Amino acid sequence: MAGADKFIVKRYLGKGAYSLVFQVESIKGNDKGKRYALKRVLLQDAFSIRIAVRERKILERIAKEKPNSLHLPTLFYSFIHGGSPMLVTELFSKFTLTDILYNFFLLTATDIILYTADLVCGLEQLHSMQIAHLDLNEHNILLSPSGHLVISDFDRAIDLSVTENFDYFDFSSNVYRAAPEVQQKVAVTTKADIWALGCIVLAMVERSVFEDDPLINVSDFIHWCQTSPYVDRPTAEQLKKHNIFNEINWDYIESGRYCAPLLTTSIPSIRQKHLDRLKRHLNYNSENRNPYIPSSSSWATVANKDESFLYECAFGQILTHIKYRQLIYLSDNGTEIQGRTSHARKALSHRDMQLKIKYFENYKFENPVLQVVQTKTDETHSQQGK
């Protein structure tokens, strides 16, 4: 099974409420040289444990049941290192829909319809597994290298096929974007994502150059997405029949056989340098903190301070800035868990936490696709040796 020694850290990509995301590169195995996105989850409390377990389970389901989806992420590895759960997924571009809407371009009606079709396709696939995302917004929608939209960040998602009862944590989504039934703590269903989709399409309309007729059609689509009560709200499958999609070939959308509105290579980057963003997020002062490079790590051969800093943020537990955000530590095999503060230890003592903590013992995962590739490689080498 893969671990931290399989990867080197190339750059910082972004952050979540309980996570840091990096671009990493495999340095051994049949996927040597392949780059991935690595998400390090910094456990702090009962909620962070819950979402870490749920996201890992949901990503495994997607990997096994929707392995060829272009609009959902693919999980390749998961493991525990440095006290943290780690998720290694397909690497997309560094751009999100937020970047497109608020930094670069005004969209045309065709752009909005194509982007909306991408999202409807992704939601249809997700909802067919009875998974509700529950945090769908522009920040959690990535652009693939080909410019198509990918739904990401499943740390708030719920697998409704195995979840019978809901509590306060399940209703604690973004109130601004949450569907009325979620805000009012009435129900959690996949229809909440349809409401959020309407909010996203509205945001695209507000950043567009529209003619009157298409605007009327898209406005009707938004109103349909935001139907109340939720039982009357359309499904993703029903949305595909709206007249804004009359010219859409859904087979082309699912397979990515159409030209996306923008290629990522045409998008200028106006963000801070990735290391500056990471240091700002961590309030890191390099003059006061010099990260230690573990001699046993795959990073031990580098001398660059920035690279060692990246390694420590991704895999280490030396930096005070990481310790401050990681109040709960797991052993690498997931059998031991410790709280660094009294608050963290109290969270671990709750009875319902014990079952979730038990799950970390089986947290490791390697995508079967990688094993198939390795088998084919071994067979090729065997034939060449004959």
N, C-alpha and C positions, 0 to 999 in steps of 0.2 A: 504494500500500500504506500501511496505517496505521502511525503511529509515536507517540512520546510526545506530540507536539504536538496530537494528536487528543483528548487526555484531560485532565481536571482530577482531582485526588485529593480524595475526599470524607472518607474515614476509614480507619483501620487496622482490619483484620479479624482477623488472626492470623499465626501463624508456623509454619514447618516446620524440619526439621533444616538445610536449606540455603536457606530462602526466607522472604520476607515477603509478606503478602497484604493488598491494599488494595481498597476500594471506589472505583471511578473512574466518571466520567461523560463520555460523548462530547460534544464541543462543536462538532462539524461533521460534515457528511456526512448521508446519509439516515437515520442512526440518532441524530442529534443529540438530546441529552436522555436517551438510554437509559443506564442504569447497569449496570456489569459488575463482576466480580471480577478484579483484576489480580494475578498472581503473579510476583514478581521472584525469579529464582534467582540466588543469590550463589555463584558458582563458587569452590571452594577446593582441590579435589584431583581425582584421576582418577575417584573414585566419583561426585562431584557432576556431572562432565561426562557420565558414562554415564547417570545418571538424568535429566538435563536433556534429553538426546537421546531417550531412550526415552519419556519422558512426552509430549514434543511429538509424536512419531510416533503413539503410542497415541491421544492426544486427536484427532489428525487423522482416524484411522481411525473413531473413534466418531462424529465430526462427519459423516463421509461415509456411514457404513454404518448408523448408528442416530440419524439426525437428529431423530427425534420422541420419543426416549426421555425419560420423565419421571423415571427413576431413575438416569440417568447424566448427567454434565455435558456441556455443549456448548461447544466451542472456537470463538470468533469471530475472534480475531486472534492472531498471534504475531509478534514482532519483537525486535530487539536494540537496547538503548539503555543508556547509562551503563555499558557493559561487561558488561551482564547480559542473559541471555535473559528475555523477558517473555511470559507467557501471559495472554490476556484471555478469560475464560469467562463463562458465564451466572452472574448474581448470584442467590444464594439468600438465606436469612436468615442472621443472625449466630449462630444457635443450632445446636448439634450434639446428637447423641443423648446425649452425656455430660451436657450441661446438663439434659436431661429426666430422666435417671436419678438424678443426684446432687445436684440443686439444687432441684427443683420438686415433682414429683408421684410418687405411687405408681401403678403401672399395674394395670389390670384384665386379665383373661384375654383379653378382646376386643381391648384395646389391643395386647397382645403379639402376638397372631395377625395383626393388621393390619400392624403394623410389620415383623414377620417376612416377611409376604407381599410387602411392598415390597422387602425385601432379596433375597428369592428371585427376584423378577421381575428386579431389576437384575443379579443374578449370572447368571441364565439368558441375558440379552442379552449380557453381557460374555463369558461362557464360549463362547457361540456363535461368537464371533470368535477363539477360542483365546487369550484374554487372561486371565492370572491376576493378580489385584490384589496379593496377598501382604502387604498391610498393613491388612487389614480390621479395624477396631476402632471403638469408639464415637466417638473423636475425629475420625475420617475419614468420618463419616456426618452429612450436613447435613440440616436441615429446609428444605423449600421453603416459599415464602410461604403455600401452602395447607396446610402441615403434613405433607406426605408426605416420605418418606425418600429421600435421594439419595446414592449412593456417590461419594466424591470422593477427591482426592489420589492420583494415579497415579504418583508418583515412584519407587515400588518395584515397579511392575507390570512384567510381562514378556509380550511378544507371542510366544507359543509357536509361532506359525506361521512365524516367521522366526528363532527362536533354537534352535540345535541342541545347543550345548554350554553347560554351566553351570560357574561357578567360585565362589570364595569369596564374592564380592560378591553373587551371586544367592541365596546361602543366609543372608545377614546380615540376616534379618528379626527382628522382635520375638520373642525366644526364649520369653517368657511365653505368647504367643498362637500361636507357630508350630506347625504340624502336626508330628507326630513325624518324618515322612519329610524335612521341611525341617531340623529340629533335627539330625537324624542325617546330613544331607547325602546323602540317598539319591536324592531325586527332587524336581523342581519341576513341579507340575501344577495344574490348576484345582481339584483336590480339596482343596488347601491352604486355599482360601477357604471351602469347606464346613465344614472343621474350625473356622475362625475364626468362621463364622456360629453354630456351636453355642456358642462362648464368649460371643458377644454375646447370644444368647437366654438363656443362663444368667444373665448380668448383669441382664437385664430381669426374669427370674423373681425374682431376689434383691431387686429393688426393686418388688415387686408386692403386691397384696392378692388372694390366690388362694383359690379353693375347691378342695377335694381332687381332684375328678374331672378338671378341666382341667389341674391341675398334673401328674397322672399322664401325660396325653397329651403335654404339652409336654416333660416329662422324657424320654419315649420319643423324641421328635423330636431332642432334644439328643444322646442316645446314638447315634442313627442318624447324625447329622452327624459325630460323633467316632469313627466306626468305624475300626478298624485291622485289617489293613493298608489303605492308601489305595485300592488297586484295588477293594476291596469297599465303599468309601464311596459314597454316592449322589451323583448329579449334581443340579444345581438343578432340572432338569426332573423328575427322579424325586421330589424333595422335595415338589413341588406336589401329589403324590398322597397325601401323609400325611393321616391322618384329622383332624388339627387344622385342615385347610383345607376340610373338608367343606362349610362354608357360604360359602366364598369364590368369588366370580365373578372369574375371572382376567382377563377382558376389562375389568372395572371397575378392577382393580388397575393394569393396564397403561396405561389411559387416565386414571387419577386420578378416576374417577367414583364416588367414595365419600367419606364424611365422615371426615377424619383424626381421630385421637383428640384432638389439640390444634391449635388455630390459633396461629400465632406471635404474633399480636396479643394473645393471652391469657397469654403467658408473661412474667413480670416479669424485668427484667434486674438482676442483682445483681453483675455484673462491675465492675471498675474502669473508669473512663472510657478510651476507646480510646487516646487519646494517652498517658495515664499508663501503660497496659500496654506500649505501644511503647517509651516512654522507659525504662521499667524493664528491658525485654528488651535494649535496646542499652546500658544503663548510661549513659544520656545525661544530662548536666548542662547545662542551658540557660545557666547563669551563665558557664560556661567556653567553650561552643561556640555561636556564632551562625551559623546556616546562611546561605550566600550564595545568592541567587536569580538564576539565569542570566537575563540580559536578553532572550534569544531564546526563552525558554520561554513556554508558554501560561499559566504561573503568574506571569509578570512583573508583572501588574497588581495582584496582591494585596499587602497591606501587613501582614497578620496573620502574626506569627512562627510560630504553630502551623501555619498553612497552608503556609508556606514550608518548615518542618521536614518536614511530610508529603511535600511534593514531592521534597525531597532524598532522603528515605528510599526513595521509590518509583522515582525516575528519576535521581537525581544520583550523583556520585562524589566529592563534596567532603568530606562528613562523615567524620571519623576512625573513627566507630563503624561506618560502612558499609565503609570500606577494610579494617578489621580482619577483617571477615567475607567480603570479596571479594578473594581472593588471586590470582585469574585473571581477566583482562579480555579481552573480545572487542571488535573494532571493530564499528561499527553494521552493516556489510555482511557480517560473519562471516568475512572473509577473513584477518584477522590476530588472533592470540591471544598474550597475554603473561602471564608469571607474575611476581608481585610479590616472591616469596621464592624462595630456592634450592629449597625443597621443592616449590613449585608448578612451577618450571621443570623440575625432575626428572620430575615427573608428566607434563608435556607432552612430554617426550622419548621416552617409551615408544612403541614401534612401533604397538601396538594402539590407541593414542590418536589417531594421525594420521588414521585413517579416520573416527573419531567427530568429530574437530575439523572435518574436511572437510564434515560435514553442516551445520554452522552457516552455510555459504554459501547454503543453501537453506532457512533457518529461517523466513523470513517466510511468513505464511499469512493468508488472508482467507476466511472461510466463504462458500461459494458462495451460501448463502441470502441474504446481504447483497447480493450482486451481482444476484440475482433481484429483490429489493425495490427496488434502485436502478433497474433496467430498467423495472419497473412504474411507478415514480414519474416517470421520464423520459417514458414513454408517456402518462401522465395529463396532464403539463404540456404535451406536444406537442398533444394533442387539445383542451385548453383554449385553446391559442393559435390554433387554426384558426377 
